[in-house]
Amino acid sequence: MTSATLSSTTAQIPFLGWFVRKGYLQGAFWAIMICVTSSTNDVLMCSLGERLHFVQIIFFRFLFSMLTVLPLMLRHQDNLFKTDQPKTHALRAIVGAIALGLCCLSVNIMPLSENTAIMFFEPIFFLIMAHFLLKETVDRSRWMATILGFVGLMVILEPGTASFRVEAFVPMGAAALFAYLCIMAKRMISTEHTLTLLFYFGLGTTIFAGIFLPFFWQTPTLRELFFLALLGVGANLIQVCLFRAYSATDASALAPFRYTEFIVAATFGFIFFGQVPELTIIIGAAVIGASAFYISYMETKKEAAKA
C-alpha cells in the first residue's frame, strides 16, 4: 500500500486517519512496522540463501519491488516518471543495492538476533548524520537515549574479547549505508512522490544487481519465486513505512526506538530456525529497550507541553 492509497482509504474509514497524522506516536508506530517487515524479510532471505546467491536474491527482490509499483505509476493522473533528481535516484539505488547485499550476506552467516543487534548501529549512525547533514536539533534526551542504546550494543558485541566476531563488520557496514539511505529519503520526500521514490529505487537497484547476475545464476523454483516476490512487496512496504514515519516526526527522535527490532528478530529466529539468543545479547537488548522507552516518554511529554 502506498502513501497515496493509505490517505485515500482514511477518507472512507475515519479512524484510520490517526495513522497519517503528524506526531511522535504515529512515527513510532510506523517505525515498529519497519521492524516487523524488515525481520520478516530477513527470515525470507535466510531461507532463500540456503541455495541462491545473495546477488540473485537482491536482483529479484528489487525486480518484484519495481513491478509491483509500476501499475500504480501508470494509473496515477500525474506523470510520476518525471523527476528533477535523476543523479540522486541513481546514487540512492547503488547505495541501496550494496547495503542490502551486505544485509543478505550477514543473515546467512550470523544468527538473526545477533545480526539485528549489530544492525542497531544504524540509528547511532543516523543520529549523527541527521545532526550534521539534515541540521536537525538533537537535544539532550535524544543523545542520552542513543548513548544508552550504544552501551547496550557494546554488551552484545563484547569488543576486545574472544567472543567478538570479525563477521560483525558486515552488518555494521550495512547499518552505515542504510542510515545514509534514510537521510536521502528524508531529503527527497518533500519534493518527490512516494511512488516515484519506490519505482526509481527498484529500477536502479535491479539494473545494478543485474550487472553481476550472470556470474551467480541459479534457476529459482516456483516456491523460491514466490518468496522472492514477497521480498519485493516487503521492500516497498519498508520504504512506505519509513516515509510515513519521517513525515510524522523528526527522524532523529525515532532513531533509538528502532532498537525494538531485536525483539522481533529474536522471536522470528527462535520460531523459524531454533536460534536462542545468548545471555549477553538479552541483557544488551534490555538496555537498548530501556533507551527506546525513555525517548518515547520524553517525546510524548514534549508534544503534550506544546499542545
PASEBA-1860 file (N, C-alpha, C; in nm, 3 decimals):
! residues 307
1> MTSATLSS> 0.084/-0.119/0.000/0.000/0.000/0.000/0.088/0.125/0.000 ~ 0.061/0.216/-0.090/0.140/0.339/-0.098/0.081/0.445/-0.007 ~ 0.154/0.555/0.010/0.106/0.664/0.095/-0.021/0.725/0.038 ~ -0.028/0.735/-0.096/-0.147/0.792/-0.160/-0.268/0.704/-0.136 ~ -0.250/0.571/-0.149/-0.360/0.478/-0.126/-0.403/0.483/0.019 ~ -0.305/0.491/0.110/-0.336/0.498/0.252/-0.418/0.621/0.284 ~ -0.380/0.735/0.230/-0.452/0.859/0.255/-0.594/0.853/0.201 ~ -0.609/0.789/0.083/-0.741/0.775/0.022/-0.832/0.686/0.108
9> TTAQIPFL> -0.773/0.580/0.164/-0.851/0.488/0.246/-0.900/0.554/0.373 ~ -0.821/0.644/0.430/-0.861/0.710/0.555/-0.982/0.800/0.535 ~ -1.004/0.844/0.411/-1.121/0.928/0.383/-1.249/0.846/0.396 ~ -1.239/0.713/0.370/-1.354/0.626/0.378/-1.368/0.563/0.517 ~ -1.258/0.542/0.586/-1.259/0.484/0.720/-1.196/0.584/0.815 ~ -1.277/0.669/0.879/-1.226/0.782/0.958/-1.121/0.747/1.063 ~ -1.139/0.633/1.137/-1.047/0.605/1.246/-0.904/0.580/1.197 ~ -0.890/0.548/1.069/-0.756/0.527/1.014/-0.680/0.659/0.998
17> GWFVRKGY> -0.751/0.770/1.011/-0.686/0.899/0.997/-0.574/0.920/1.097 ~ -0.582/0.852/1.213/-0.478/0.866/1.315/-0.341/0.828/1.260 ~ -0.338/0.726/1.171/-0.211/0.671/1.123/-0.137/0.765/1.028 ~ -0.206/0.861/0.968/-0.139/0.950/0.873/-0.122/1.092/0.929 ~ -0.156/1.110/1.056/-0.133/1.241/1.119/0.013/1.256/1.158 ~ 0.052/1.381/1.183/0.185/1.406/1.234/0.186/1.386/1.385 ~ 0.298/1.340/1.439/0.307/1.317/1.582/0.408/1.208/1.613 ~ 0.462/1.211/1.735/0.565/1.113/1.770/0.507/0.972/1.778
25> LQGAFWAI> 0.387/0.955/1.834/0.328/0.821/1.846/0.304/0.760/1.709 ~ 0.258/0.843/1.614/0.239/0.793/1.477/0.374/0.750/1.417 ~ 0.475/0.834/1.438/0.608/0.799/1.387/0.659/0.671/1.449 ~ 0.635/0.652/1.580/0.678/0.531/1.649/0.606/0.407/1.593 ~ 0.476/0.423/1.563/0.401/0.310/1.507/0.463/0.265/1.375 ~ 0.491/0.362/1.287/0.549/0.325/1.158/0.690/0.271/1.173 ~ 0.763/0.318/1.273/0.897/0.264/1.300/0.889/0.118/1.341 ~ 0.786/0.083/1.421/0.766/-0.056/1.461/0.731/-0.142/1.340
33> MICVTSST> 0.649/-0.088/1.249/0.612/-0.162/1.129/0.735/-0.188/1.041 ~ 0.828/-0.094/1.040/0.954/-0.115/0.968/1.026/-0.235/1.027 ~ 1.029/-0.243/1.160/1.098/-0.353/1.229/1.036/-0.488/1.196 ~ 0.903/-0.496/1.200/0.834/-0.622/1.173/0.856/-0.667/1.029 ~ 0.840/-0.574/0.934/0.857/-0.608/0.793/1.002/-0.644/0.762 ~ 1.096/-0.570/0.820/1.237/-0.596/0.797/1.277/-0.734/0.849 ~ 1.229/-0.770/0.968/1.260/-0.902/1.024/1.200/-1.014/0.942 ~ 1.080/-0.990/0.890/1.016/-1.089/0.803/1.099/-1.110/0.677
41> NDVLMCSL> 1.148/-1.001/0.620/1.233/-1.012/0.502/1.364/-1.083/0.534 ~ 1.417/-1.062/0.654/1.540/-1.132/0.694/1.518/-1.283/0.698 ~ 1.402/-1.325/0.747/1.369/-1.468/0.750/1.363/-1.523/0.609 ~ 1.300/-1.448/0.518/1.290/-1.493/0.379/1.427/-1.501/0.313 ~ 1.513/-1.401/0.337/1.647/-1.401/0.277/1.732/-1.514/0.332 ~ 1.716/-1.543/0.462/1.791/-1.652/0.523/1.750/-1.786/0.463 ~ 1.620/-1.803/0.442/1.569/-1.927/0.382/1.614/-1.940/0.236 ~ 1.602/-1.832/0.160/1.642/-1.834/0.019/1.793/-1.851/0.004
49> GERLHFVQ> 1.869/-1.797/0.099/2.015/-1.802/0.092/2.074/-1.941/0.109 ~ 1.991/-2.037/0.147/2.040/-2.174/0.159/2.080/-2.232/0.023 ~ 2.020/-2.178/-0.085/2.054/-2.228/-0.219/2.093/-2.118/-0.317 ~ 2.027/-2.002/-0.310/2.052/-1.894/-0.405/2.159/-1.799/-0.353 ~ 2.240/-1.744/-0.445/2.342/-1.646/-0.408/2.275/-1.514/-0.373 ~ 2.336/-1.438/-0.281/2.273/-1.314/-0.236/2.257/-1.211/-0.348 ~ 2.344/-1.215/-0.451/2.330/-1.124/-0.565/2.199/-1.151/-0.638 ~ 2.166/-1.279/-0.653/2.042/-1.317/-0.720/1.920/-1.278/-0.636
57> IIFFRFLF> 1.931/-1.294/-0.506/1.821/-1.256/-0.416/1.795/-1.106/-0.427 ~ 1.902/-1.026/-0.428/1.889/-0.882/-0.440/1.822/-0.844/-0.571 ~ 1.867/-0.906/-0.680/1.812/-0.875/-0.813/1.661/-0.898/-0.816 ~ 1.616/-1.015/-0.774/1.473/-1.046/-0.781/1.393/-0.965/-0.681 ~ 1.451/-0.939/-0.565/1.379/-0.858/-0.467/1.345/-0.722/-0.525 ~ 1.441/-0.657/-0.588/1.417/-0.524/-0.641/1.339/-0.529/-0.773 ~ 1.353/-0.637/-0.849/1.274/-0.651/-0.970/1.126/-0.658/-0.936 ~ 1.090/-0.743/-0.840/0.950/-0.753/-0.800/0.903/-0.625/-0.731
65> SMLTVLPL> 0.993/-0.560/-0.661/0.960/-0.432/-0.598/0.919/-0.330/-0.703 ~ 0.995/-0.323/-0.811/0.966/-0.228/-0.918/0.836/-0.266/-0.991 ~ 0.817/-0.396/-1.018/0.699/-0.441/-1.093/0.569/-0.416/-1.016 ~ 0.573/-0.426/-0.883/0.451/-0.402/-0.805/0.414/-0.254/-0.799 ~ 0.513/-0.168/-0.818/0.487/-0.024/-0.816/0.445/0.029/-0.953 ~ 0.494/-0.034/-1.059/0.472/0.014/-1.197/0.325/0.036/-1.232 ~ 0.233/-0.058/-1.202/0.092/-0.034/-1.236/0.034/0.090/-1.167 ~ 0.076/0.114/-1.043/0.029/0.232/-0.970/0.083/0.360/-1.033
73> MLRHQDNL> 0.205/0.353/-1.085/0.264/0.468/-1.154/0.184/0.501/-1.279 ~ 0.146/0.399/-1.354/0.075/0.417/-1.480/-0.068/0.466/-1.458 ~ -0.131/0.426/-1.347/-0.269/0.464/-1.319/-0.281/0.606/-1.263 ~ -0.171/0.657/-1.210/-0.177/0.788/-1.145/-0.199/0.898/-1.249 ~ -0.275/1.002/-1.211/-0.306/1.111/-1.303/-0.183/1.193/-1.340 ~ -0.095/1.212/-1.245/0.026/1.290/-1.273/0.133/1.202/-1.336 ~ 0.228/1.266/-1.403/0.341/1.195/-1.462/0.447/1.174/-1.354 ~ 0.438/1.059/-1.288/0.529/1.033/-1.176/0.667/0.986/-1.222
81> FKTDQPKT> 0.681/0.962/-1.352/0.813/0.922/-1.403/0.906/1.042/-1.416 ~ 0.849/1.161/-1.413/0.929/1.282/-1.424/0.996/1.312/-1.291 ~ 1.125/1.340/-1.296/1.199/1.372/-1.175/1.309/1.473/-1.206 ~ 1.336/1.559/-1.111/1.444/1.657/-1.125/1.573/1.611/-1.057 ~ 1.569/1.488/-1.004/1.686/1.438/-0.930/1.733/1.301/-0.980 ~ 1.759/1.286/-1.110/1.800/1.155/-1.161/1.930/1.104/-1.100 ~ 2.026/1.193/-1.077/2.155/1.151/-1.021/2.139/1.103/-0.876 ~ 2.052/1.171/-0.801/2.028/1.132/-0.663/1.959/0.997/-0.656
89> HALRAIVG> 1.864/0.973/-0.748/1.797/0.843/-0.755/1.899/0.733/-0.787 ~ 1.990/0.762/-0.880/2.091/0.663/-0.918/2.183/0.631/-0.800 ~ 2.227/0.736/-0.730/2.315/0.715/-0.614/2.242/0.636/-0.506 ~ 2.117/0.670/-0.483/2.038/0.600/-0.381/2.023/0.452/-0.416 ~ 2.006/0.422/-0.544/1.991/0.283/-0.587/2.121/0.204/-0.566 ~ 2.234/0.264/-0.599/2.363/0.195/-0.583/2.392/0.169/-0.436 ~ 2.370/0.272/-0.353/2.391/0.256/-0.209/2.298/0.149/-0.153 ~ 2.171/0.150/-0.200/2.074/0.052/-0.152/2.109/-0.090/-0.190
97> AIALGLCC> 2.158/-0.111/-0.312/2.195/-0.245/-0.357/2.311/-0.299/-0.275 ~ 2.410/-0.216/-0.250/2.526/-0.259/-0.172/2.484/-0.287/-0.027 ~ 2.400/-0.199/0.029/2.354/-0.217/0.167/2.277/-0.347/0.183 ~ 2.184/-0.374/0.091/2.106/-0.496/0.101/2.192/-0.618/0.076 ~ 2.292/-0.605/-0.012/2.384/-0.716/-0.036/2.456/-0.757/0.091 ~ 2.505/-0.657/0.165/2.572/-0.685/0.292/2.474/-0.744/0.393 ~ 2.352/-0.691/0.393/2.249/-0.740/0.486/2.212/-0.884/0.456 ~ 2.195/-0.916/0.328/2.160/-1.052/0.286/2.272/-1.149/0.321
105> LSVNIMPL> 2.396/-1.106/0.303/2.511/-1.190/0.338/2.516/-1.214/0.488 ~ 2.491/-1.110/0.567/2.505/-1.121/0.712/2.401/-1.214/0.774 ~ 2.277/-1.215/0.722/2.175/-1.302/0.782/2.202/-1.448/0.752 ~ 2.292/-1.474/0.655/2.326/-1.612/0.622/2.455/-1.658/0.688 ~ 2.524/-1.569/0.760/2.647/-1.609/0.829/2.639/-1.586/0.979 ~ 2.528/-1.525/1.026/2.511/-1.497/1.168/2.366/-1.524/1.209 ~ 2.342/-1.556/1.337/2.203/-1.572/1.386/2.126/-1.441/1.369 ~ 1.995/-1.451/1.347/1.912/-1.332/1.322/1.921/-1.231/1.436
113> SENTAIMF> 1.914/-1.278/1.560/1.914/-1.185/1.673/2.047/-1.111/1.682 ~ 2.158/-1.183/1.661/2.289/-1.119/1.669/2.309/-1.022/1.553 ~ 2.265/-1.063/1.434/2.275/-0.976/1.318/2.196/-0.847/1.339 ~ 2.073/-0.862/1.390/1.989/-0.745/1.415/2.050/-0.655/1.522 ~ 2.108/-0.716/1.625/2.169/-0.638/1.732/2.282/-0.551/1.678 ~ 2.362/-0.607/1.589/2.472/-0.530/1.530/2.418/-0.422/1.437 ~ 2.309/-0.454/1.367/2.247/-0.355/1.279/2.193/-0.235/1.355 ~ 2.186/-0.247/1.488/2.142/-0.134/1.569/2.240/-0.017/1.564
121> FEPIFFLI> 2.354/-0.039/1.501/2.443/0.074/1.476/2.376/0.176/1.384 ~ 2.275/0.132/1.307/2.210/0.222/1.212/2.152/0.347/1.278 ~ 2.071/0.334/1.386/2.021/0.457/1.449/2.131/0.547/1.504 ~ 2.241/0.485/1.548/2.352/0.564/1.601/2.417/0.643/1.488 ~ 2.442/0.575/1.376/2.495/0.644/1.258/2.396/0.752/1.212 ~ 2.266/0.717/1.215/2.165/0.807/1.164/2.156/0.935/1.246 ~ 2.161/0.919/1.378/2.151/1.035/1.466/2.261/1.135/1.435 ~ 2.382/1.083/1.415/2.496/1.170/1.383/2.476/1.235/1.246
129> MAHFLLKE> 2.433/1.157/1.148/2.411/1.210/1.013/2.298/1.313/1.011 ~ 2.191/1.286/1.087/2.078/1.379/1.092/2.123/1.513/1.149 ~ 2.214/1.508/1.244/2.264/1.631/1.307/2.349/1.712/1.209 ~ 2.439/1.644/1.138/2.533/1.714/1.051/2.481/1.738/0.909 ~ 2.399/1.646/0.857/2.353/1.658/0.718/2.215/1.720/0.707 ~ 2.125/1.689/0.801/1.990/1.744/0.797/1.975/1.867/0.886 ~ 2.078/1.894/0.965/2.077/2.009/1.058/1.962/2.000/1.158 ~ 1.922/1.877/1.194/1.818/1.860/1.293/1.875/1.885/1.433
137> TVDRSRWM> 1.793/1.941/1.520/1.835/1.966/1.657/1.827/1.836/1.736 ~ 1.940/1.792/1.787/1.944/1.670/1.868/1.962/1.712/2.013 ~ 1.852/1.708/2.089/1.859/1.757/2.227/1.921/1.654/2.320 ~ 1.929/1.695/2.446/1.998/1.612/2.545/1.933/1.475/2.563 ~ 1.800/1.471/2.567/1.731/1.343/2.590/1.757/1.244/2.476 ~ 1.763/1.295/2.354/1.790/1.207/2.239/1.933/1.153/2.244 ~ 2.028/1.241/2.278/2.166/1.195/2.290/2.180/1.093/2.402 ~ 2.114/1.117/2.514/2.122/1.025/2.628/2.064/0.888/2.592
145> ATILGFVG> 1.949/0.887/2.523/1.886/0.762/2.485/1.973/0.685/2.387 ~ 2.034/0.757/2.294/2.119/0.691/2.195/2.247/0.637/2.258 ~ 2.305/0.713/2.351/2.425/0.667/2.421/2.394/0.542/2.503 ~ 2.276/0.542/2.569/2.234/0.424/2.645/2.219/0.303/2.552 ~ 2.161/0.327/2.434/2.149/0.219/2.337/2.285/0.168/2.292 ~ 2.379/0.259/2.277/2.515/0.222/2.236/2.582/0.135/2.343 ~ 2.559/0.167/2.470/2.613/0.086/2.580/2.559/-0.056/2.572 ~ 2.428/-0.067/2.547/2.368/-0.199/2.531/2.427/-0.275/2.415
153> LMVILEPG> 2.457/-0.202/2.310/2.518/-0.265/2.192/2.657/-0.319/2.223 ~ 2.733/-0.245/2.303/2.866/-0.291/2.341/2.860/-0.417/2.427 ~ 2.755/-0.428/2.509/2.735/-0.550/2.588/2.713/-0.669/2.496 ~ 2.640/-0.646/2.389/2.611/-0.754/2.294/2.736/-0.794/2.215 ~ 2.812/-0.694/2.167/2.926/-0.722/2.081/3.048/-0.774/2.157 ~ 3.063/-0.736/2.281/3.177/-0.775/2.363/3.311/-0.747/2.292 ~ 3.335/-0.622/2.253/3.461/-0.592/2.183/3.582/-0.614/2.274 ~ 3.691/-0.659/2.213/3.813/-0.683/2.289/3.819/-0.819/2.355
161> TASFRVEA> 3.716/-0.902/2.334/3.715/-1.037/2.391/3.715/-1.140/2.279 ~ 3.732/-1.266/2.319/3.734/-1.374/2.220/3.597/-1.395/2.156 ~ 3.493/-1.341/2.220/3.357/-1.357/2.168/3.327/-1.266/2.050 ~ 3.409/-1.161/2.033/3.385/-1.067/1.922/3.414/-1.135/1.789 ~ 3.322/-1.120/1.694/3.334/-1.186/1.564/3.367/-1.084/1.454 ~ 3.464/-1.122/1.370/3.502/-1.035/1.258/3.383/-1.014/1.164 ~ 3.296/-1.115/1.155/3.179/-1.105/1.067/3.088/-0.988/1.105 ~ 3.107/-0.935/1.226/3.024/-0.825/1.272/3.038/-0.701/1.185
169> FVPMGAAA> 3.152/-0.689/1.115/3.172/-0.572/1.030/3.083/-0.574/0.905 ~ 3.030/-0.691/0.869/2.939/-0.699/0.753/2.808/-0.627/0.782 ~ 2.733/-0.666/0.888/2.610/-0.590/0.918/2.639/-0.447/0.963 ~ 2.759/-0.424/1.020/2.793/-0.288/1.062/2.803/-0.196/0.940 ~ 2.866/-0.247/0.833/2.875/-0.170/0.709/2.737/-0.146/0.649 ~ 2.651/-0.249/0.655/2.515/-0.235/0.605/2.440/-0.128/0.684 ~ 2.462/-0.125/0.815/2.394/-0.028/0.902/2.429/0.115/0.863 ~ 2.557/0.139/0.834/2.601/0.273/0.795/2.535/0.316/0.664
177> LFAYLCIM> 2.528/0.223/0.568/2.469/0.254/0.438/2.317/0.273/0.449 ~ 2.250/0.192/0.530/2.106/0.209/0.550/2.075/0.343/0.617 ~ 2.162/0.384/0.708/2.143/0.514/0.774/2.151/0.626/0.670 ~ 2.246/0.615/0.578/2.259/0.717/0.475/2.139/0.715/0.381 ~ 2.084/0.596/0.353/1.964/0.585/0.271/1.847/0.658/0.338 ~ 1.836/0.646/0.470/1.730/0.715/0.543/1.747/0.866/0.533 ~ 1.871/0.912/0.538/1.899/1.055/0.525/1.854/1.103/0.387 ~ 1.886/1.026/0.284/1.847/1.063/0.148/1.695/1.064/0.134
185> AKRMISTE> 1.627/0.967/0.194/1.481/0.961/0.186/1.420/1.083/0.255 ~ 1.474/1.121/0.368/1.423/1.237/0.442/1.437/1.364/0.358 ~ 1.546/1.374/0.281/1.569/1.492/0.197/1.476/1.493/0.076 ~ 1.452/1.375/0.016/1.380/1.369/-0.111/1.229/1.367/-0.096 ~ 1.178/1.323/0.019/1.034/1.303/0.033/0.954/1.432/0.022 ~ 1.019/1.546/0.047/0.948/1.674/0.040/0.921/1.718/-0.104 ~ 0.997/1.665/-0.201/0.982/1.706/-0.340/0.942/1.592/-0.434 ~ 0.963/1.469/-0.393/0.935/1.354/-0.480/0.815/1.275/-0.426
193> HTLTLLFY> 0.731/1.226/-0.517/0.619/1.142/-0.478/0.671/1.007/-0.428 ~ 0.596/0.948/-0.335/0.638/0.819/-0.279/0.656/0.714/-0.387 ~ 0.562/0.709/-0.484/0.572/0.610/-0.591/0.696/0.634/-0.677 ~ 0.729/0.759/-0.701/0.849/0.791/-0.780/0.974/0.741/-0.709 ~ 0.980/0.761/-0.578/1.094/0.713/-0.499/1.104/0.561/-0.504 ~ 0.991/0.494/-0.487/0.990/0.348/-0.488/1.029/0.292/-0.624 ~ 0.973/0.351/-0.731/0.998/0.298/-0.865/1.145/0.313/-0.905 ~ 1.200/0.431/-0.891/1.338/0.452/-0.935/1.439/0.380/-0.845
201> FGLGTTIF> 1.403/0.361/-0.719/1.490/0.283/-0.632/1.491/0.137/-0.678 ~ 1.372/0.084/-0.709/1.363/-0.054/-0.758/1.431/-0.072/-0.893 ~ 1.410/0.025/-0.984/1.470/0.018/-1.117/1.622/0.023/-1.109 ~ 1.674/0.119/-1.034/1.818/0.136/-1.025/1.889/0.019/-0.961 ~ 1.832/-0.033/-0.853/1.895/-0.147/-0.786/1.887/-0.274/-0.870 ~ 1.777/-0.291/-0.945/1.765/-0.406/-1.034/1.873/-0.403/-1.141 ~ 1.892/-0.287/-1.201/1.995/-0.272/-1.305/2.134/-0.297/-1.247 ~ 2.162/-0.238/-1.130/2.294/-0.252/-1.068/2.322/-0.398/-1.032
209> AGIFLPFF> 2.225/-0.466/-0.970/2.244/-0.606/-0.933/2.249/-0.695/-1.057 ~ 2.174/-0.656/-1.163/2.170/-0.735/-1.286/2.305/-0.744/-1.356 ~ 2.391/-0.646/-1.334/2.525/-0.648/-1.394/2.604/-0.770/-1.348 ~ 2.584/-0.810/-1.222/2.660/-0.921/-1.164/2.584/-1.053/-1.167 ~ 2.456/-1.049/-1.208/2.369/-1.167/-1.202/2.421/-1.286/-1.282 ~ 2.472/-1.269/-1.406/2.516/-1.385/-1.484/2.624/-1.470/-1.416 ~ 2.701/-1.411/-1.327/2.809/-1.484/-1.261/2.759/-1.575/-1.148 ~ 2.634/-1.554/-1.104/2.584/-1.630/-0.988/2.446/-1.692/-1.014
217> WQTPTLRE> 2.410/-1.712/-1.140/2.273/-1.755/-1.173/2.243/-1.898/-1.129 ~ 2.128/-1.914/-1.063/2.069/-2.043/-1.032/1.921/-2.030/-1.063 ~ 1.865/-2.124/-1.142/1.724/-2.113/-1.178/1.635/-2.133/-1.055 ~ 1.555/-2.032/-1.017/1.472/-2.043/-0.897/1.356/-2.139/-0.918 ~ 1.315/-2.208/-0.811/1.196/-2.291/-0.815/1.074/-2.200/-0.801 ~ 0.954/-2.255/-0.822/0.831/-2.177/-0.806/0.816/-2.127/-0.662 ~ 0.853/-2.211/-0.566/0.846/-2.172/-0.425/0.941/-2.056/-0.398 ~ 1.062/-2.063/-0.453/1.159/-1.956/-0.434/1.113/-1.826/-0.502
225> LFFLALLG> 1.051/-1.839/-0.620/0.999/-1.720/-0.688/0.890/-1.653/-0.605 ~ 0.807/-1.734/-0.540/0.701/-1.679/-0.455/0.762/-1.600/-0.339 ~ 0.862/-1.657/-0.274/0.929/-1.587/-0.163/1.002/-1.463/-0.212 ~ 1.061/-1.470/-0.330/1.129/-1.353/-0.387/1.029/-1.242/-0.416 ~ 0.908/-1.280/-0.462/0.804/-1.181/-0.487/0.761/-1.115/-0.355 ~ 0.750/-1.196/-0.248/0.717/-1.141/-0.117/0.824/-1.043/-0.070 ~ 0.949/-1.074/-0.100/1.058/-0.982/-0.066/1.039/-0.848/-0.136 ~ 0.997/-0.852/-0.261/0.975/-0.729/-0.337/0.865/-0.645/-0.276
233> VGANLIQV> 0.755/-0.710/-0.237/0.645/-0.639/-0.172/0.692/-0.583/-0.038 ~ 0.769/-0.664/0.036/0.819/-0.621/0.165/0.914/-0.503/0.153 ~ 0.995/-0.502/0.047/1.088/-0.390/0.025/1.012/-0.259/0.009 ~ 0.902/-0.263/-0.068/0.820/-0.143/-0.085/0.752/-0.102/0.046 ~ 0.704/-0.201/0.119/0.634/-0.173/0.244/0.728/-0.107/0.345 ~ 0.853/-0.153/0.350/0.950/-0.092/0.442/0.968/0.056/0.410 ~ 0.980/0.088/0.280/1.002/0.226/0.242/0.879/0.313/0.267 ~ 0.759/0.258/0.243/0.637/0.333/0.271/0.628/0.365/0.421
241> CLFRAYSA> 0.658/0.265/0.504/0.657/0.286/0.649/0.761/0.390/0.688 ~ 0.877/0.385/0.623/0.984/0.480/0.651/0.940/0.622/0.616 ~ 0.878/0.637/0.498/0.831/0.769/0.455/0.725/0.822/0.551 ~ 0.632/0.734/0.594/0.527/0.777/0.686/0.588/0.818/0.820 ~ 0.685/0.743/0.868/0.747/0.771/0.997/0.815/0.907/0.996 ~ 0.891/0.934/0.889/0.967/1.058/0.883/0.880/1.177/0.845 ~ 0.761/1.151/0.794/0.666/1.259/0.770/0.594/1.297/0.900 ~ 0.589/1.202/0.993/0.515/1.223/1.117/0.593/1.301/1.221
249> TDASALAP> 0.726/1.279/1.227/0.805/1.345/1.332/0.951/1.350/1.288 ~ 1.036/1.415/1.370/1.177/1.427/1.339/1.242/1.290/1.328 ~ 1.330/1.274/1.230/1.398/1.147/1.209/1.482/1.108/1.330 ~ 1.553/1.205/1.388/1.641/1.174/1.500/1.563/1.128/1.623 ~ 1.438/1.173/1.637/1.356/1.133/1.751/1.320/0.986/1.746 ~ 1.315/0.928/1.626/1.278/0.788/1.610/1.397/0.694/1.614 ~ 1.517/0.748/1.607/1.637/0.665/1.597/1.647/0.560/1.709 ~ 1.639/0.598/1.837/1.652/0.496/1.942/1.538/0.395/1.943
257> FRYTEFIV> 1.420/0.437/1.898/1.303/0.350/1.902/1.319/0.228/1.813 ~ 1.401/0.240/1.709/1.420/0.130/1.616/1.489/0.010/1.680 ~ 1.544/0.028/1.802/1.609/-0.083/1.870/1.513/-0.197/1.901 ~ 1.382/-0.170/1.898/1.283/-0.274/1.929/1.283/-0.386/1.825 ~ 1.352/-0.367/1.714/1.358/-0.471/1.612/1.423/-0.598/1.666 ~ 1.508/-0.584/1.767/1.574/-0.702/1.824/1.472/-0.803/1.875 ~ 1.367/-0.753/1.941/1.265/-0.843/1.998/1.198/-0.923/1.888 ~ 1.166/-0.855/1.779/1.101/-0.922/1.666/1.196/-1.023/1.603
265> AATFGFIF> 1.322/-0.984/1.580/1.419/-1.072/1.516/1.449/-1.194/1.602 ~ 1.463/-1.174/1.733/1.491/-1.287/1.823/1.375/-1.385/1.824 ~ 1.252/-1.332/1.822/1.133/-1.418/1.820/1.126/-1.498/1.691 ~ 1.147/-1.431/1.577/1.144/-1.500/1.448/1.257/-1.601/1.437 ~ 1.376/-1.565/1.488/1.490/-1.657/1.482/1.463/-1.784/1.559 ~ 1.396/-1.773/1.674/1.363/-1.891/1.754/1.254/-1.975/1.687 ~ 1.151/-1.908/1.636/1.039/-1.980/1.575/1.079/-2.054/1.448 ~ 1.153/-1.986/1.359/1.182/-2.043/1.228/1.314/-2.121/1.221
273> FGQVPELT> 1.410/-2.086/1.307/1.542/-2.150/1.295/1.593/-2.209/1.426 ~ 1.512/-2.202/1.532/1.553/-2.258/1.659/1.673/-2.187/1.721 ~ 1.694/-2.061/1.688/1.807/-1.985/1.740/1.769/-1.923/1.875 ~ 1.851/-1.951/1.976/1.827/-1.896/2.110/1.934/-1.793/2.141 ~ 1.897/-1.668/2.166/1.995/-1.563/2.194/2.075/-1.592/2.321 ~ 2.203/-1.557/2.320/2.286/-1.573/2.439/2.247/-1.470/2.544 ~ 2.291/-1.494/2.670/2.254/-1.407/2.781/2.302/-1.263/2.759 ~ 2.424/-1.247/2.706/2.476/-1.112/2.684/2.391/-1.036/2.583
281> IIIGAAVI> 2.340/-1.106/2.484/2.255/-1.043/2.383/2.122/-0.999/2.447 ~ 2.066/-1.082/2.535/1.941/-1.048/2.601/1.960/-0.927/2.693 ~ 2.071/-0.926/2.769/2.099/-0.814/2.859/2.118/-0.685/2.780 ~ 2.197/-0.693/2.673/2.219/-0.576/2.589/2.091/-0.525/2.528 ~ 2.006/-0.619/2.485/1.877/-0.580/2.426/1.788/-0.512/2.528 ~ 1.795/-0.556/2.655/1.715/-0.494/2.761/1.758/-0.349/2.784 ~ 1.889/-0.325/2.780/1.940/-0.188/2.795/1.894/-0.103/2.677 ~ 1.903/-0.162/2.558/1.860/-0.090/2.437/1.711/-0.059/2.444
289> GASAFYIS> 1.632/-0.155/2.492/1.489/-0.134/2.505/1.457/-0.021/2.601 ~ 1.535/-0.012/2.709/1.515/0.096/2.806/1.536/0.232/2.741 ~ 1.633/0.241/2.651/1.659/0.367/2.582/1.542/0.405/2.492 ~ 1.481/0.305/2.429/1.366/0.330/2.341/1.245/0.381/2.421 ~ 1.218/0.317/2.536/1.106/0.361/2.620/1.131/0.501/2.676 ~ 1.256/0.530/2.708/1.288/0.662/2.763/1.262/0.772/2.661 ~ 1.310/0.754/2.540/1.291/0.857/2.438/1.143/0.869/2.401 ~ 1.071/0.756/2.402/0.927/0.760/2.373/0.854/0.845/2.477
297> YMETKKEA> 0.889/0.825/2.604/0.827/0.902/2.713/0.859/1.051/2.700 ~ 0.985/1.084/2.673/1.028/1.223/2.664/0.962/1.295/2.546 ~ 0.954/1.225/2.431/0.895/1.288/2.313/0.745/1.311/2.331 ~ 0.677/1.214/2.393/0.533/1.229/2.419/0.509/1.345/2.516 ~ 0.597/1.359/2.614/0.587/1.466/2.711/0.605/1.602/2.645 ~ 0.699/1.610/2.550/0.723/1.735/2.477/0.601/1.776/2.395 ~ 0.539/1.675/2.328/0.422/1.705/2.244/0.305/1.753/2.330 ~ 0.291/1.693/2.451/0.182/1.735/2.540/0.202/1.879/2.587
305> AKA> 0.328/1.918/2.607/0.359/2.052/2.652/0.331/2.157/2.543 ~ 0.349/2.115/2.416/0.324/2.207/2.303/0.176/2.226/2.278 ~ 0.096/2.124/2.312/-0.049/2.128/2.282/-0.120/2.237/2.362
END
